[in-house]
Amino acid sequence: MNSFKQLISEEDGQGMVEYALILALVSVVAIGILGTLGGNLTSVFTKASGALK
């Protein structure tokens, strides 16, 4: 019974799960921003590449 209580009260993996959730959220936001601005960024890099030639 004591080992069961100890298993329930362990919180070692909690921090790792929180970091994984934060990383997933940041990834989703970054993908959304790049999807929205992707066309604009392509034209900016194309113009910069043409200017460097």
PDB file of N, CA, C and O in Angstrom:
ATOM      1  N   MET A   1       0.830  -1.190   0.000  1.00  0.00           N
ATOM      2  CA  MET A   1       0.000   0.000   0.000  1.00  0.00           C
ATOM      3  C   MET A   1       0.874   1.253   0.000  1.00  0.00           C
ATOM      4  O   MET A   1       0.548   2.241  -0.658  1.00  0.00           O
ATOM      5  N   ASN A   2       1.975   1.212   0.732  1.00  0.00           N
ATOM      6  CA  ASN A   2       2.863   2.366   0.780  1.00  0.00           C
ATOM      7  C   ASN A   2       3.482   2.652  -0.583  1.00  0.00           C
ATOM      8  O   ASN A   2       3.639   3.809  -0.970  1.00  0.00           O
ATOM      9  N   SER A   3       3.830   1.596  -1.302  1.00  0.00           N
ATOM     10  CA  SER A   3       4.428   1.807  -2.620  1.00  0.00           C
ATOM     11  C   SER A   3       3.417   2.420  -3.589  1.00  0.00           C
ATOM     12  O   SER A   3       3.795   3.201  -4.462  1.00  0.00           O
ATOM     13  N   PHE A   4       2.131   2.070  -3.442  1.00  0.00           N
ATOM     14  CA  PHE A   4       1.090   2.663  -4.276  1.00  0.00           C
ATOM     15  C   PHE A   4       0.945   4.152  -3.984  1.00  0.00           C
ATOM     16  O   PHE A   4       0.819   4.948  -4.914  1.00  0.00           O
ATOM     17  N   LYS A   5       0.962   4.543  -2.711  1.00  0.00           N
ATOM     18  CA  LYS A   5       0.883   5.955  -2.334  1.00  0.00           C
ATOM     19  C   LYS A   5       2.090   6.717  -2.851  1.00  0.00           C
ATOM     20  O   LYS A   5       1.963   7.853  -3.306  1.00  0.00           O
ATOM     21  N   GLN A   6       3.249   6.101  -2.784  1.00  0.00           N
ATOM     22  CA  GLN A   6       4.472   6.734  -3.263  1.00  0.00           C
ATOM     23  C   GLN A   6       4.412   6.921  -4.782  1.00  0.00           C
ATOM     24  O   GLN A   6       4.855   7.947  -5.298  1.00  0.00           O
ATOM     25  N   LEU A   7       3.871   5.945  -5.489  1.00  0.00           N
ATOM     26  CA  LEU A   7       3.741   6.028  -6.937  1.00  0.00           C
ATOM     27  C   LEU A   7       2.820   7.176  -7.336  1.00  0.00           C
ATOM     28  O   LEU A   7       3.099   7.889  -8.300  1.00  0.00           O
ATOM     29  N   ILE A   8       1.743   7.356  -6.613  1.00  0.00           N
ATOM     30  CA  ILE A   8       0.795   8.429  -6.922  1.00  0.00           C
ATOM     31  C   ILE A   8       1.388   9.795  -6.601  1.00  0.00           C
ATOM     32  O   ILE A   8       1.140  10.754  -7.331  1.00  0.00           O
ATOM     33  N   SER A   9       2.162   9.904  -5.532  1.00  0.00           N
ATOM     34  CA  SER A   9       2.680  11.198  -5.113  1.00  0.00           C
ATOM     35  C   SER A   9       3.948  11.608  -5.849  1.00  0.00           C
ATOM     36  O   SER A   9       4.397  12.742  -5.681  1.00  0.00           O
ATOM     37  N   GLU A  10       4.547  10.733  -6.660  1.00  0.00           N
ATOM     38  CA  GLU A  10       5.751  11.080  -7.410  1.00  0.00           C
ATOM     39  C   GLU A  10       5.424  12.113  -8.473  1.00  0.00           C
ATOM     40  O   GLU A  10       4.444  11.974  -9.205  1.00  0.00           O
ATOM     41  N   GLU A  11       6.247  13.151  -8.555  1.00  0.00           N
ATOM     42  CA  GLU A  11       6.030  14.208  -9.529  1.00  0.00           C
ATOM     43  C   GLU A  11       7.292  14.478 -10.340  1.00  0.00           C
ATOM     44  O   GLU A  11       7.471  15.589 -10.839  1.00  0.00           O
ATOM     45  N   ASP A  12       8.157  13.503 -10.480  1.00  0.00           N
ATOM     46  CA  ASP A  12       9.403  13.706 -11.203  1.00  0.00           C
ATOM     47  C   ASP A  12       9.166  13.984 -12.682  1.00  0.00           C
ATOM     48  O   ASP A  12       9.858  14.824 -13.258  1.00  0.00           O
ATOM     49  N   GLY A  13       8.229  13.320 -13.303  1.00  0.00           N
ATOM     50  CA  GLY A  13       7.968  13.486 -14.723  1.00  0.00           C
ATOM     51  C   GLY A  13       7.098  14.671 -15.055  1.00  0.00           C
ATOM     52  O   GLY A  13       6.921  14.998 -16.228  1.00  0.00           O
ATOM     53  N   GLN A  14       6.553  15.320 -14.054  1.00  0.00           N
ATOM     54  CA  GLN A  14       5.639  16.434 -14.291  1.00  0.00           C
ATOM     55  C   GLN A  14       6.337  17.579 -15.008  1.00  0.00           C
ATOM     56  O   GLN A  14       5.773  18.147 -15.943  1.00  0.00           O
ATOM     57  N   GLY A  15       7.536  17.930 -14.601  1.00  0.00           N
ATOM     58  CA  GLY A  15       8.270  19.021 -15.240  1.00  0.00           C
ATOM     59  C   GLY A  15       8.568  18.718 -16.694  1.00  0.00           C
ATOM     60  O   GLY A  15       8.486  19.603 -17.546  1.00  0.00           O
ATOM     61  N   MET A  16       8.912  17.473 -16.984  1.00  0.00           N
ATOM     62  CA  MET A  16       9.205  17.067 -18.355  1.00  0.00           C
ATOM     63  C   MET A  16       7.969  17.194 -19.237  1.00  0.00           C
ATOM     64  O   MET A  16       8.065  17.630 -20.384  1.00  0.00           O
ATOM     65  N   VAL A  17       6.814  16.818 -18.708  1.00  0.00           N
ATOM     66  CA  VAL A  17       5.562  16.920 -19.464  1.00  0.00           C
ATOM     67  C   VAL A  17       5.226  18.386 -19.717  1.00  0.00           C
ATOM     68  O   VAL A  17       4.777  18.736 -20.809  1.00  0.00           O
ATOM     69  N   GLU A  18       5.435  19.237 -18.734  1.00  0.00           N
ATOM     70  CA  GLU A  18       5.162  20.661 -18.909  1.00  0.00           C
ATOM     71  C   GLU A  18       6.050  21.256 -19.990  1.00  0.00           C
ATOM     72  O   GLU A  18       5.578  22.034 -20.820  1.00  0.00           O
ATOM     73  N   TYR A  19       7.335  20.900 -19.993  1.00  0.00           N
ATOM     74  CA  TYR A  19       8.245  21.389 -21.024  1.00  0.00           C
ATOM     75  C   TYR A  19       7.824  20.881 -22.402  1.00  0.00           C
ATOM     76  O   TYR A  19       7.922  21.615 -23.386  1.00  0.00           O
ATOM     77  N   ALA A  20       7.366  19.656 -22.483  1.00  0.00           N
ATOM     78  CA  ALA A  20       6.921  19.102 -23.764  1.00  0.00           C
ATOM     79  C   ALA A  20       5.683  19.843 -24.264  1.00  0.00           C
ATOM     80  O   ALA A  20       5.570  20.114 -25.459  1.00  0.00           O
ATOM     81  N   LEU A  21       4.762  20.170 -23.374  1.00  0.00           N
ATOM     82  CA  LEU A  21       3.565  20.915 -23.774  1.00  0.00           C
ATOM     83  C   LEU A  21       3.912  22.323 -24.242  1.00  0.00           C
ATOM     84  O   LEU A  21       3.348  22.814 -25.220  1.00  0.00           O
ATOM     85  N   ILE A  22       4.834  22.965 -23.547  1.00  0.00           N
ATOM     86  CA  ILE A  22       5.267  24.307 -23.957  1.00  0.00           C
ATOM     87  C   ILE A  22       5.941  24.242 -25.323  1.00  0.00           C
ATOM     88  O   ILE A  22       5.689  25.087 -26.181  1.00  0.00           O
ATOM     89  N   LEU A  23       6.797  23.244 -25.527  1.00  0.00           N
ATOM     90  CA  LEU A  23       7.474  23.078 -26.809  1.00  0.00           C
ATOM     91  C   LEU A  23       6.470  22.828 -27.931  1.00  0.00           C
ATOM     92  O   LEU A  23       6.622  23.362 -29.030  1.00  0.00           O
ATOM     93  N   ALA A  24       5.454  22.026 -27.664  1.00  0.00           N
ATOM     94  CA  ALA A  24       4.422  21.760 -28.668  1.00  0.00           C
ATOM     95  C   ALA A  24       3.655  23.034 -29.002  1.00  0.00           C
ATOM     96  O   ALA A  24       3.371  23.295 -30.171  1.00  0.00           O
ATOM     97  N   LEU A  25       3.318  23.823 -27.999  1.00  0.00           N
ATOM     98  CA  LEU A  25       2.591  25.069 -28.227  1.00  0.00           C
ATOM     99  C   LEU A  25       3.427  26.049 -29.046  1.00  0.00           C
ATOM    100  O   LEU A  25       2.917  26.672 -29.976  1.00  0.00           O
ATOM    101  N   VAL A  26       4.696  26.188 -28.709  1.00  0.00           N
ATOM    102  CA  VAL A  26       5.586  27.084 -29.456  1.00  0.00           C
ATOM    103  C   VAL A  26       5.716  26.608 -30.898  1.00  0.00           C
ATOM    104  O   VAL A  26       5.742  27.424 -31.819  1.00  0.00           O
ATOM    105  N   SER A  27       5.798  25.303 -31.101  1.00  0.00           N
ATOM    106  CA  SER A  27       5.903  24.756 -32.452  1.00  0.00           C
ATOM    107  C   SER A  27       4.657  25.063 -33.272  1.00  0.00           C
ATOM    108  O   SER A  27       4.758  25.450 -34.436  1.00  0.00           O
ATOM    109  N   VAL A  28       3.496  24.895 -32.677  1.00  0.00           N
ATOM    110  CA  VAL A  28       2.242  25.170 -33.383  1.00  0.00           C
ATOM    111  C   VAL A  28       2.150  26.648 -33.750  1.00  0.00           C
ATOM    112  O   VAL A  28       1.734  26.988 -34.857  1.00  0.00           O
ATOM    113  N   VAL A  29       2.529  27.513 -32.841  1.00  0.00           N
ATOM    114  CA  VAL A  29       2.495  28.957 -33.114  1.00  0.00           C
ATOM    115  C   VAL A  29       3.487  29.307 -34.223  1.00  0.00           C
ATOM    116  O   VAL A  29       3.162  30.083 -35.121  1.00  0.00           O
ATOM    117  N   ALA A  30       4.688  28.743 -34.166  1.00  0.00           N
ATOM    118  CA  ALA A  30       5.697  29.026 -35.192  1.00  0.00           C
ATOM    119  C   ALA A  30       5.240  28.541 -36.564  1.00  0.00           C
ATOM    120  O   ALA A  30       5.434  29.239 -37.559  1.00  0.00           O
ATOM    121  N   ILE A  31       4.638  27.362 -36.629  1.00  0.00           N
ATOM    122  CA  ILE A  31       4.136  26.839 -37.896  1.00  0.00           C
ATOM    123  C   ILE A  31       3.014  27.730 -38.427  1.00  0.00           C
ATOM    124  O   ILE A  31       2.938  27.986 -39.629  1.00  0.00           O
ATOM    125  N   GLY A  32       2.154  28.195 -37.542  1.00  0.00           N
ATOM    126  CA  GLY A  32       1.080  29.093 -37.954  1.00  0.00           C
ATOM    127  C   GLY A  32       1.601  30.416 -38.508  1.00  0.00           C
ATOM    128  O   GLY A  32       1.107  30.912 -39.520  1.00  0.00           O
ATOM    129  N   ILE A  33       2.593  30.976 -37.843  1.00  0.00           N
ATOM    130  CA  ILE A  33       3.174  32.244 -38.303  1.00  0.00           C
ATOM    131  C   ILE A  33       3.877  32.050 -39.642  1.00  0.00           C
ATOM    132  O   ILE A  33       3.715  32.862 -40.554  1.00  0.00           O
ATOM    133  N   LEU A  34       4.653  30.984 -39.762  1.00  0.00           N
ATOM    134  CA  LEU A  34       5.349  30.736 -41.027  1.00  0.00           C
ATOM    135  C   LEU A  34       4.375  30.434 -42.153  1.00  0.00           C
ATOM    136  O   LEU A  34       4.618  30.814 -43.298  1.00  0.00           O
ATOM    137  N   GLY A  35       3.287  29.762 -41.848  1.00  0.00           N
ATOM    138  CA  GLY A  35       2.277  29.505 -42.864  1.00  0.00           C
ATOM    139  C   GLY A  35       1.615  30.781 -43.340  1.00  0.00           C
ATOM    140  O   GLY A  35       1.308  30.926 -44.523  1.00  0.00           O
ATOM    141  N   THR A  36       1.397  31.700 -42.425  1.00  0.00           N
ATOM    142  CA  THR A  36       0.758  32.971 -42.765  1.00  0.00           C
ATOM    143  C   THR A  36       1.709  33.888 -43.529  1.00  0.00           C
ATOM    144  O   THR A  36       1.316  34.528 -44.505  1.00  0.00           O
ATOM    145  N   LEU A  37       2.944  33.945 -43.086  1.00  0.00           N
ATOM    146  CA  LEU A  37       3.911  34.865 -43.687  1.00  0.00           C
ATOM    147  C   LEU A  37       4.799  34.202 -44.734  1.00  0.00           C
ATOM    148  O   LEU A  37       5.693  34.853 -45.274  1.00  0.00           O
ATOM    149  N   GLY A  38       4.577  32.933 -45.031  1.00  0.00           N
ATOM    150  CA  GLY A  38       5.454  32.189 -45.930  1.00  0.00           C
ATOM    151  C   GLY A  38       5.589  32.814 -47.299  1.00  0.00           C
ATOM    152  O   GLY A  38       6.699  32.926 -47.821  1.00  0.00           O
ATOM    153  N   GLY A  39       4.482  33.224 -47.890  1.00  0.00           N
ATOM    154  CA  GLY A  39       4.529  33.847 -49.209  1.00  0.00           C
ATOM    155  C   GLY A  39       5.290  35.157 -49.203  1.00  0.00           C
ATOM    156  O   GLY A  39       6.049  35.448 -50.127  1.00  0.00           O
ATOM    157  N   ASN A  40       5.086  35.945 -48.160  1.00  0.00           N
ATOM    158  CA  ASN A  40       5.790  37.222 -48.049  1.00  0.00           C
ATOM    159  C   ASN A  40       7.289  37.006 -47.872  1.00  0.00           C
ATOM    160  O   ASN A  40       8.098  37.728 -48.454  1.00  0.00           O
ATOM    161  N   LEU A  41       7.654  36.020 -47.074  1.00  0.00           N
ATOM    162  CA  LEU A  41       9.079  35.749 -46.862  1.00  0.00           C
ATOM    163  C   LEU A  41       9.749  35.266 -48.132  1.00  0.00           C
ATOM    164  O   LEU A  41      10.904  35.603 -48.393  1.00  0.00           O
ATOM    165  N   THR A  42       9.035  34.480 -48.925  1.00  0.00           N
ATOM    166  CA  THR A  42       9.591  33.995 -50.186  1.00  0.00           C
ATOM    167  C   THR A  42       9.908  35.156 -51.115  1.00  0.00           C
ATOM    168  O   THR A  42      10.967  35.181 -51.741  1.00  0.00           O
ATOM    169  N   SER A  43       9.003  36.109 -51.207  1.00  0.00           N
ATOM    170  CA  SER A  43       9.245  37.259 -52.085  1.00  0.00           C
ATOM    171  C   SER A  43      10.382  38.128 -51.563  1.00  0.00           C
ATOM    172  O   SER A  43      11.154  38.667 -52.356  1.00  0.00           O
ATOM    173  N   VAL A  44      10.500  38.274 -50.271  1.00  0.00           N
ATOM    174  CA  VAL A  44      11.588  39.065 -49.690  1.00  0.00           C
ATOM    175  C   VAL A  44      12.932  38.408 -49.993  1.00  0.00           C
ATOM    176  O   VAL A  44      13.877  39.091 -50.387  1.00  0.00           O
ATOM    177  N   PHE A  45      13.028  37.098 -49.814  1.00  0.00           N
ATOM    178  CA  PHE A  45      14.289  36.416 -50.078  1.00  0.00           C
ATOM    179  C   PHE A  45      14.610  36.390 -51.574  1.00  0.00           C
ATOM    180  O   PHE A  45      15.778  36.431 -51.960  1.00  0.00           O
ATOM    181  N   THR A  46      13.589  36.322 -52.404  1.00  0.00           N
ATOM    182  CA  THR A  46      13.818  36.360 -53.858  1.00  0.00           C
ATOM    183  C   THR A  46      14.352  37.713 -54.271  1.00  0.00           C
ATOM    184  O   THR A  46      15.283  37.795 -55.073  1.00  0.00           O
ATOM    185  N   LYS A  47      13.776  38.777 -53.735  1.00  0.00           N
ATOM    186  CA  LYS A  47      14.263  40.132 -54.049  1.00  0.00           C
ATOM    187  C   LYS A  47      15.689  40.333 -53.535  1.00  0.00           C
ATOM    188  O   LYS A  47      16.516  40.935 -54.220  1.00  0.00           O
ATOM    189  N   ALA A  48      15.980  39.834 -52.334  1.00  0.00           N
ATOM    190  CA  ALA A  48      17.322  39.980 -51.776  1.00  0.00           C
ATOM    191  C   ALA A  48      18.321  39.192 -52.597  1.00  0.00           C
ATOM    192  O   ALA A  48      19.437  39.657 -52.827  1.00  0.00           O
ATOM    193  N   SER A  49      17.941  38.013 -53.039  1.00  0.00           N
ATOM    194  CA  SER A  49      18.824  37.193 -53.856  1.00  0.00           C
ATOM    195  C   SER A  49      19.091  37.869 -55.202  1.00  0.00           C
ATOM    196  O   SER A  49      20.219  37.848 -55.694  1.00  0.00           O
ATOM    197  N   GLY A  50      18.067  38.461 -55.790  1.00  0.00           N
ATOM    198  CA  GLY A  50      18.244  39.164 -57.055  1.00  0.00           C
ATOM    199  C   GLY A  50      19.128  40.392 -56.899  1.00  0.00           C
ATOM    200  O   GLY A  50      19.898  40.725 -57.799  1.00  0.00           O
ATOM    201  N   ALA A  51      19.020  41.068 -55.756  1.00  0.00           N
ATOM    202  CA  ALA A  51      19.831  42.256 -55.515  1.00  0.00           C
ATOM    203  C   ALA A  51      21.300  41.896 -55.313  1.00  0.00           C
ATOM    204  O   ALA A  51      22.183  42.683 -55.656  1.00  0.00           O
ATOM    205  N   LEU A  52      21.567  40.725 -54.766  1.00  0.00           N
ATOM    206  CA  LEU A  52      22.953  40.311 -54.526  1.00  0.00           C
ATOM    207  C   LEU A  52      23.677  39.869 -55.794  1.00  0.00           C
ATOM    208  O   LEU A  52      24.907  39.879 -55.854  1.00  0.00           O
ATOM    209  N   LYS A  53      22.899  39.480 -56.808  1.00  0.00           N
ATOM    210  CA  LYS A  53      23.523  39.054 -58.059  1.00  0.00           C
ATOM    211  C   LYS A  53      24.046  40.255 -58.748  1.00  0.00           C
ATOM    212  O   LYS A  53      24.619  40.145 -59.832  1.00  0.00           O
TER     213      LYS A  53
END
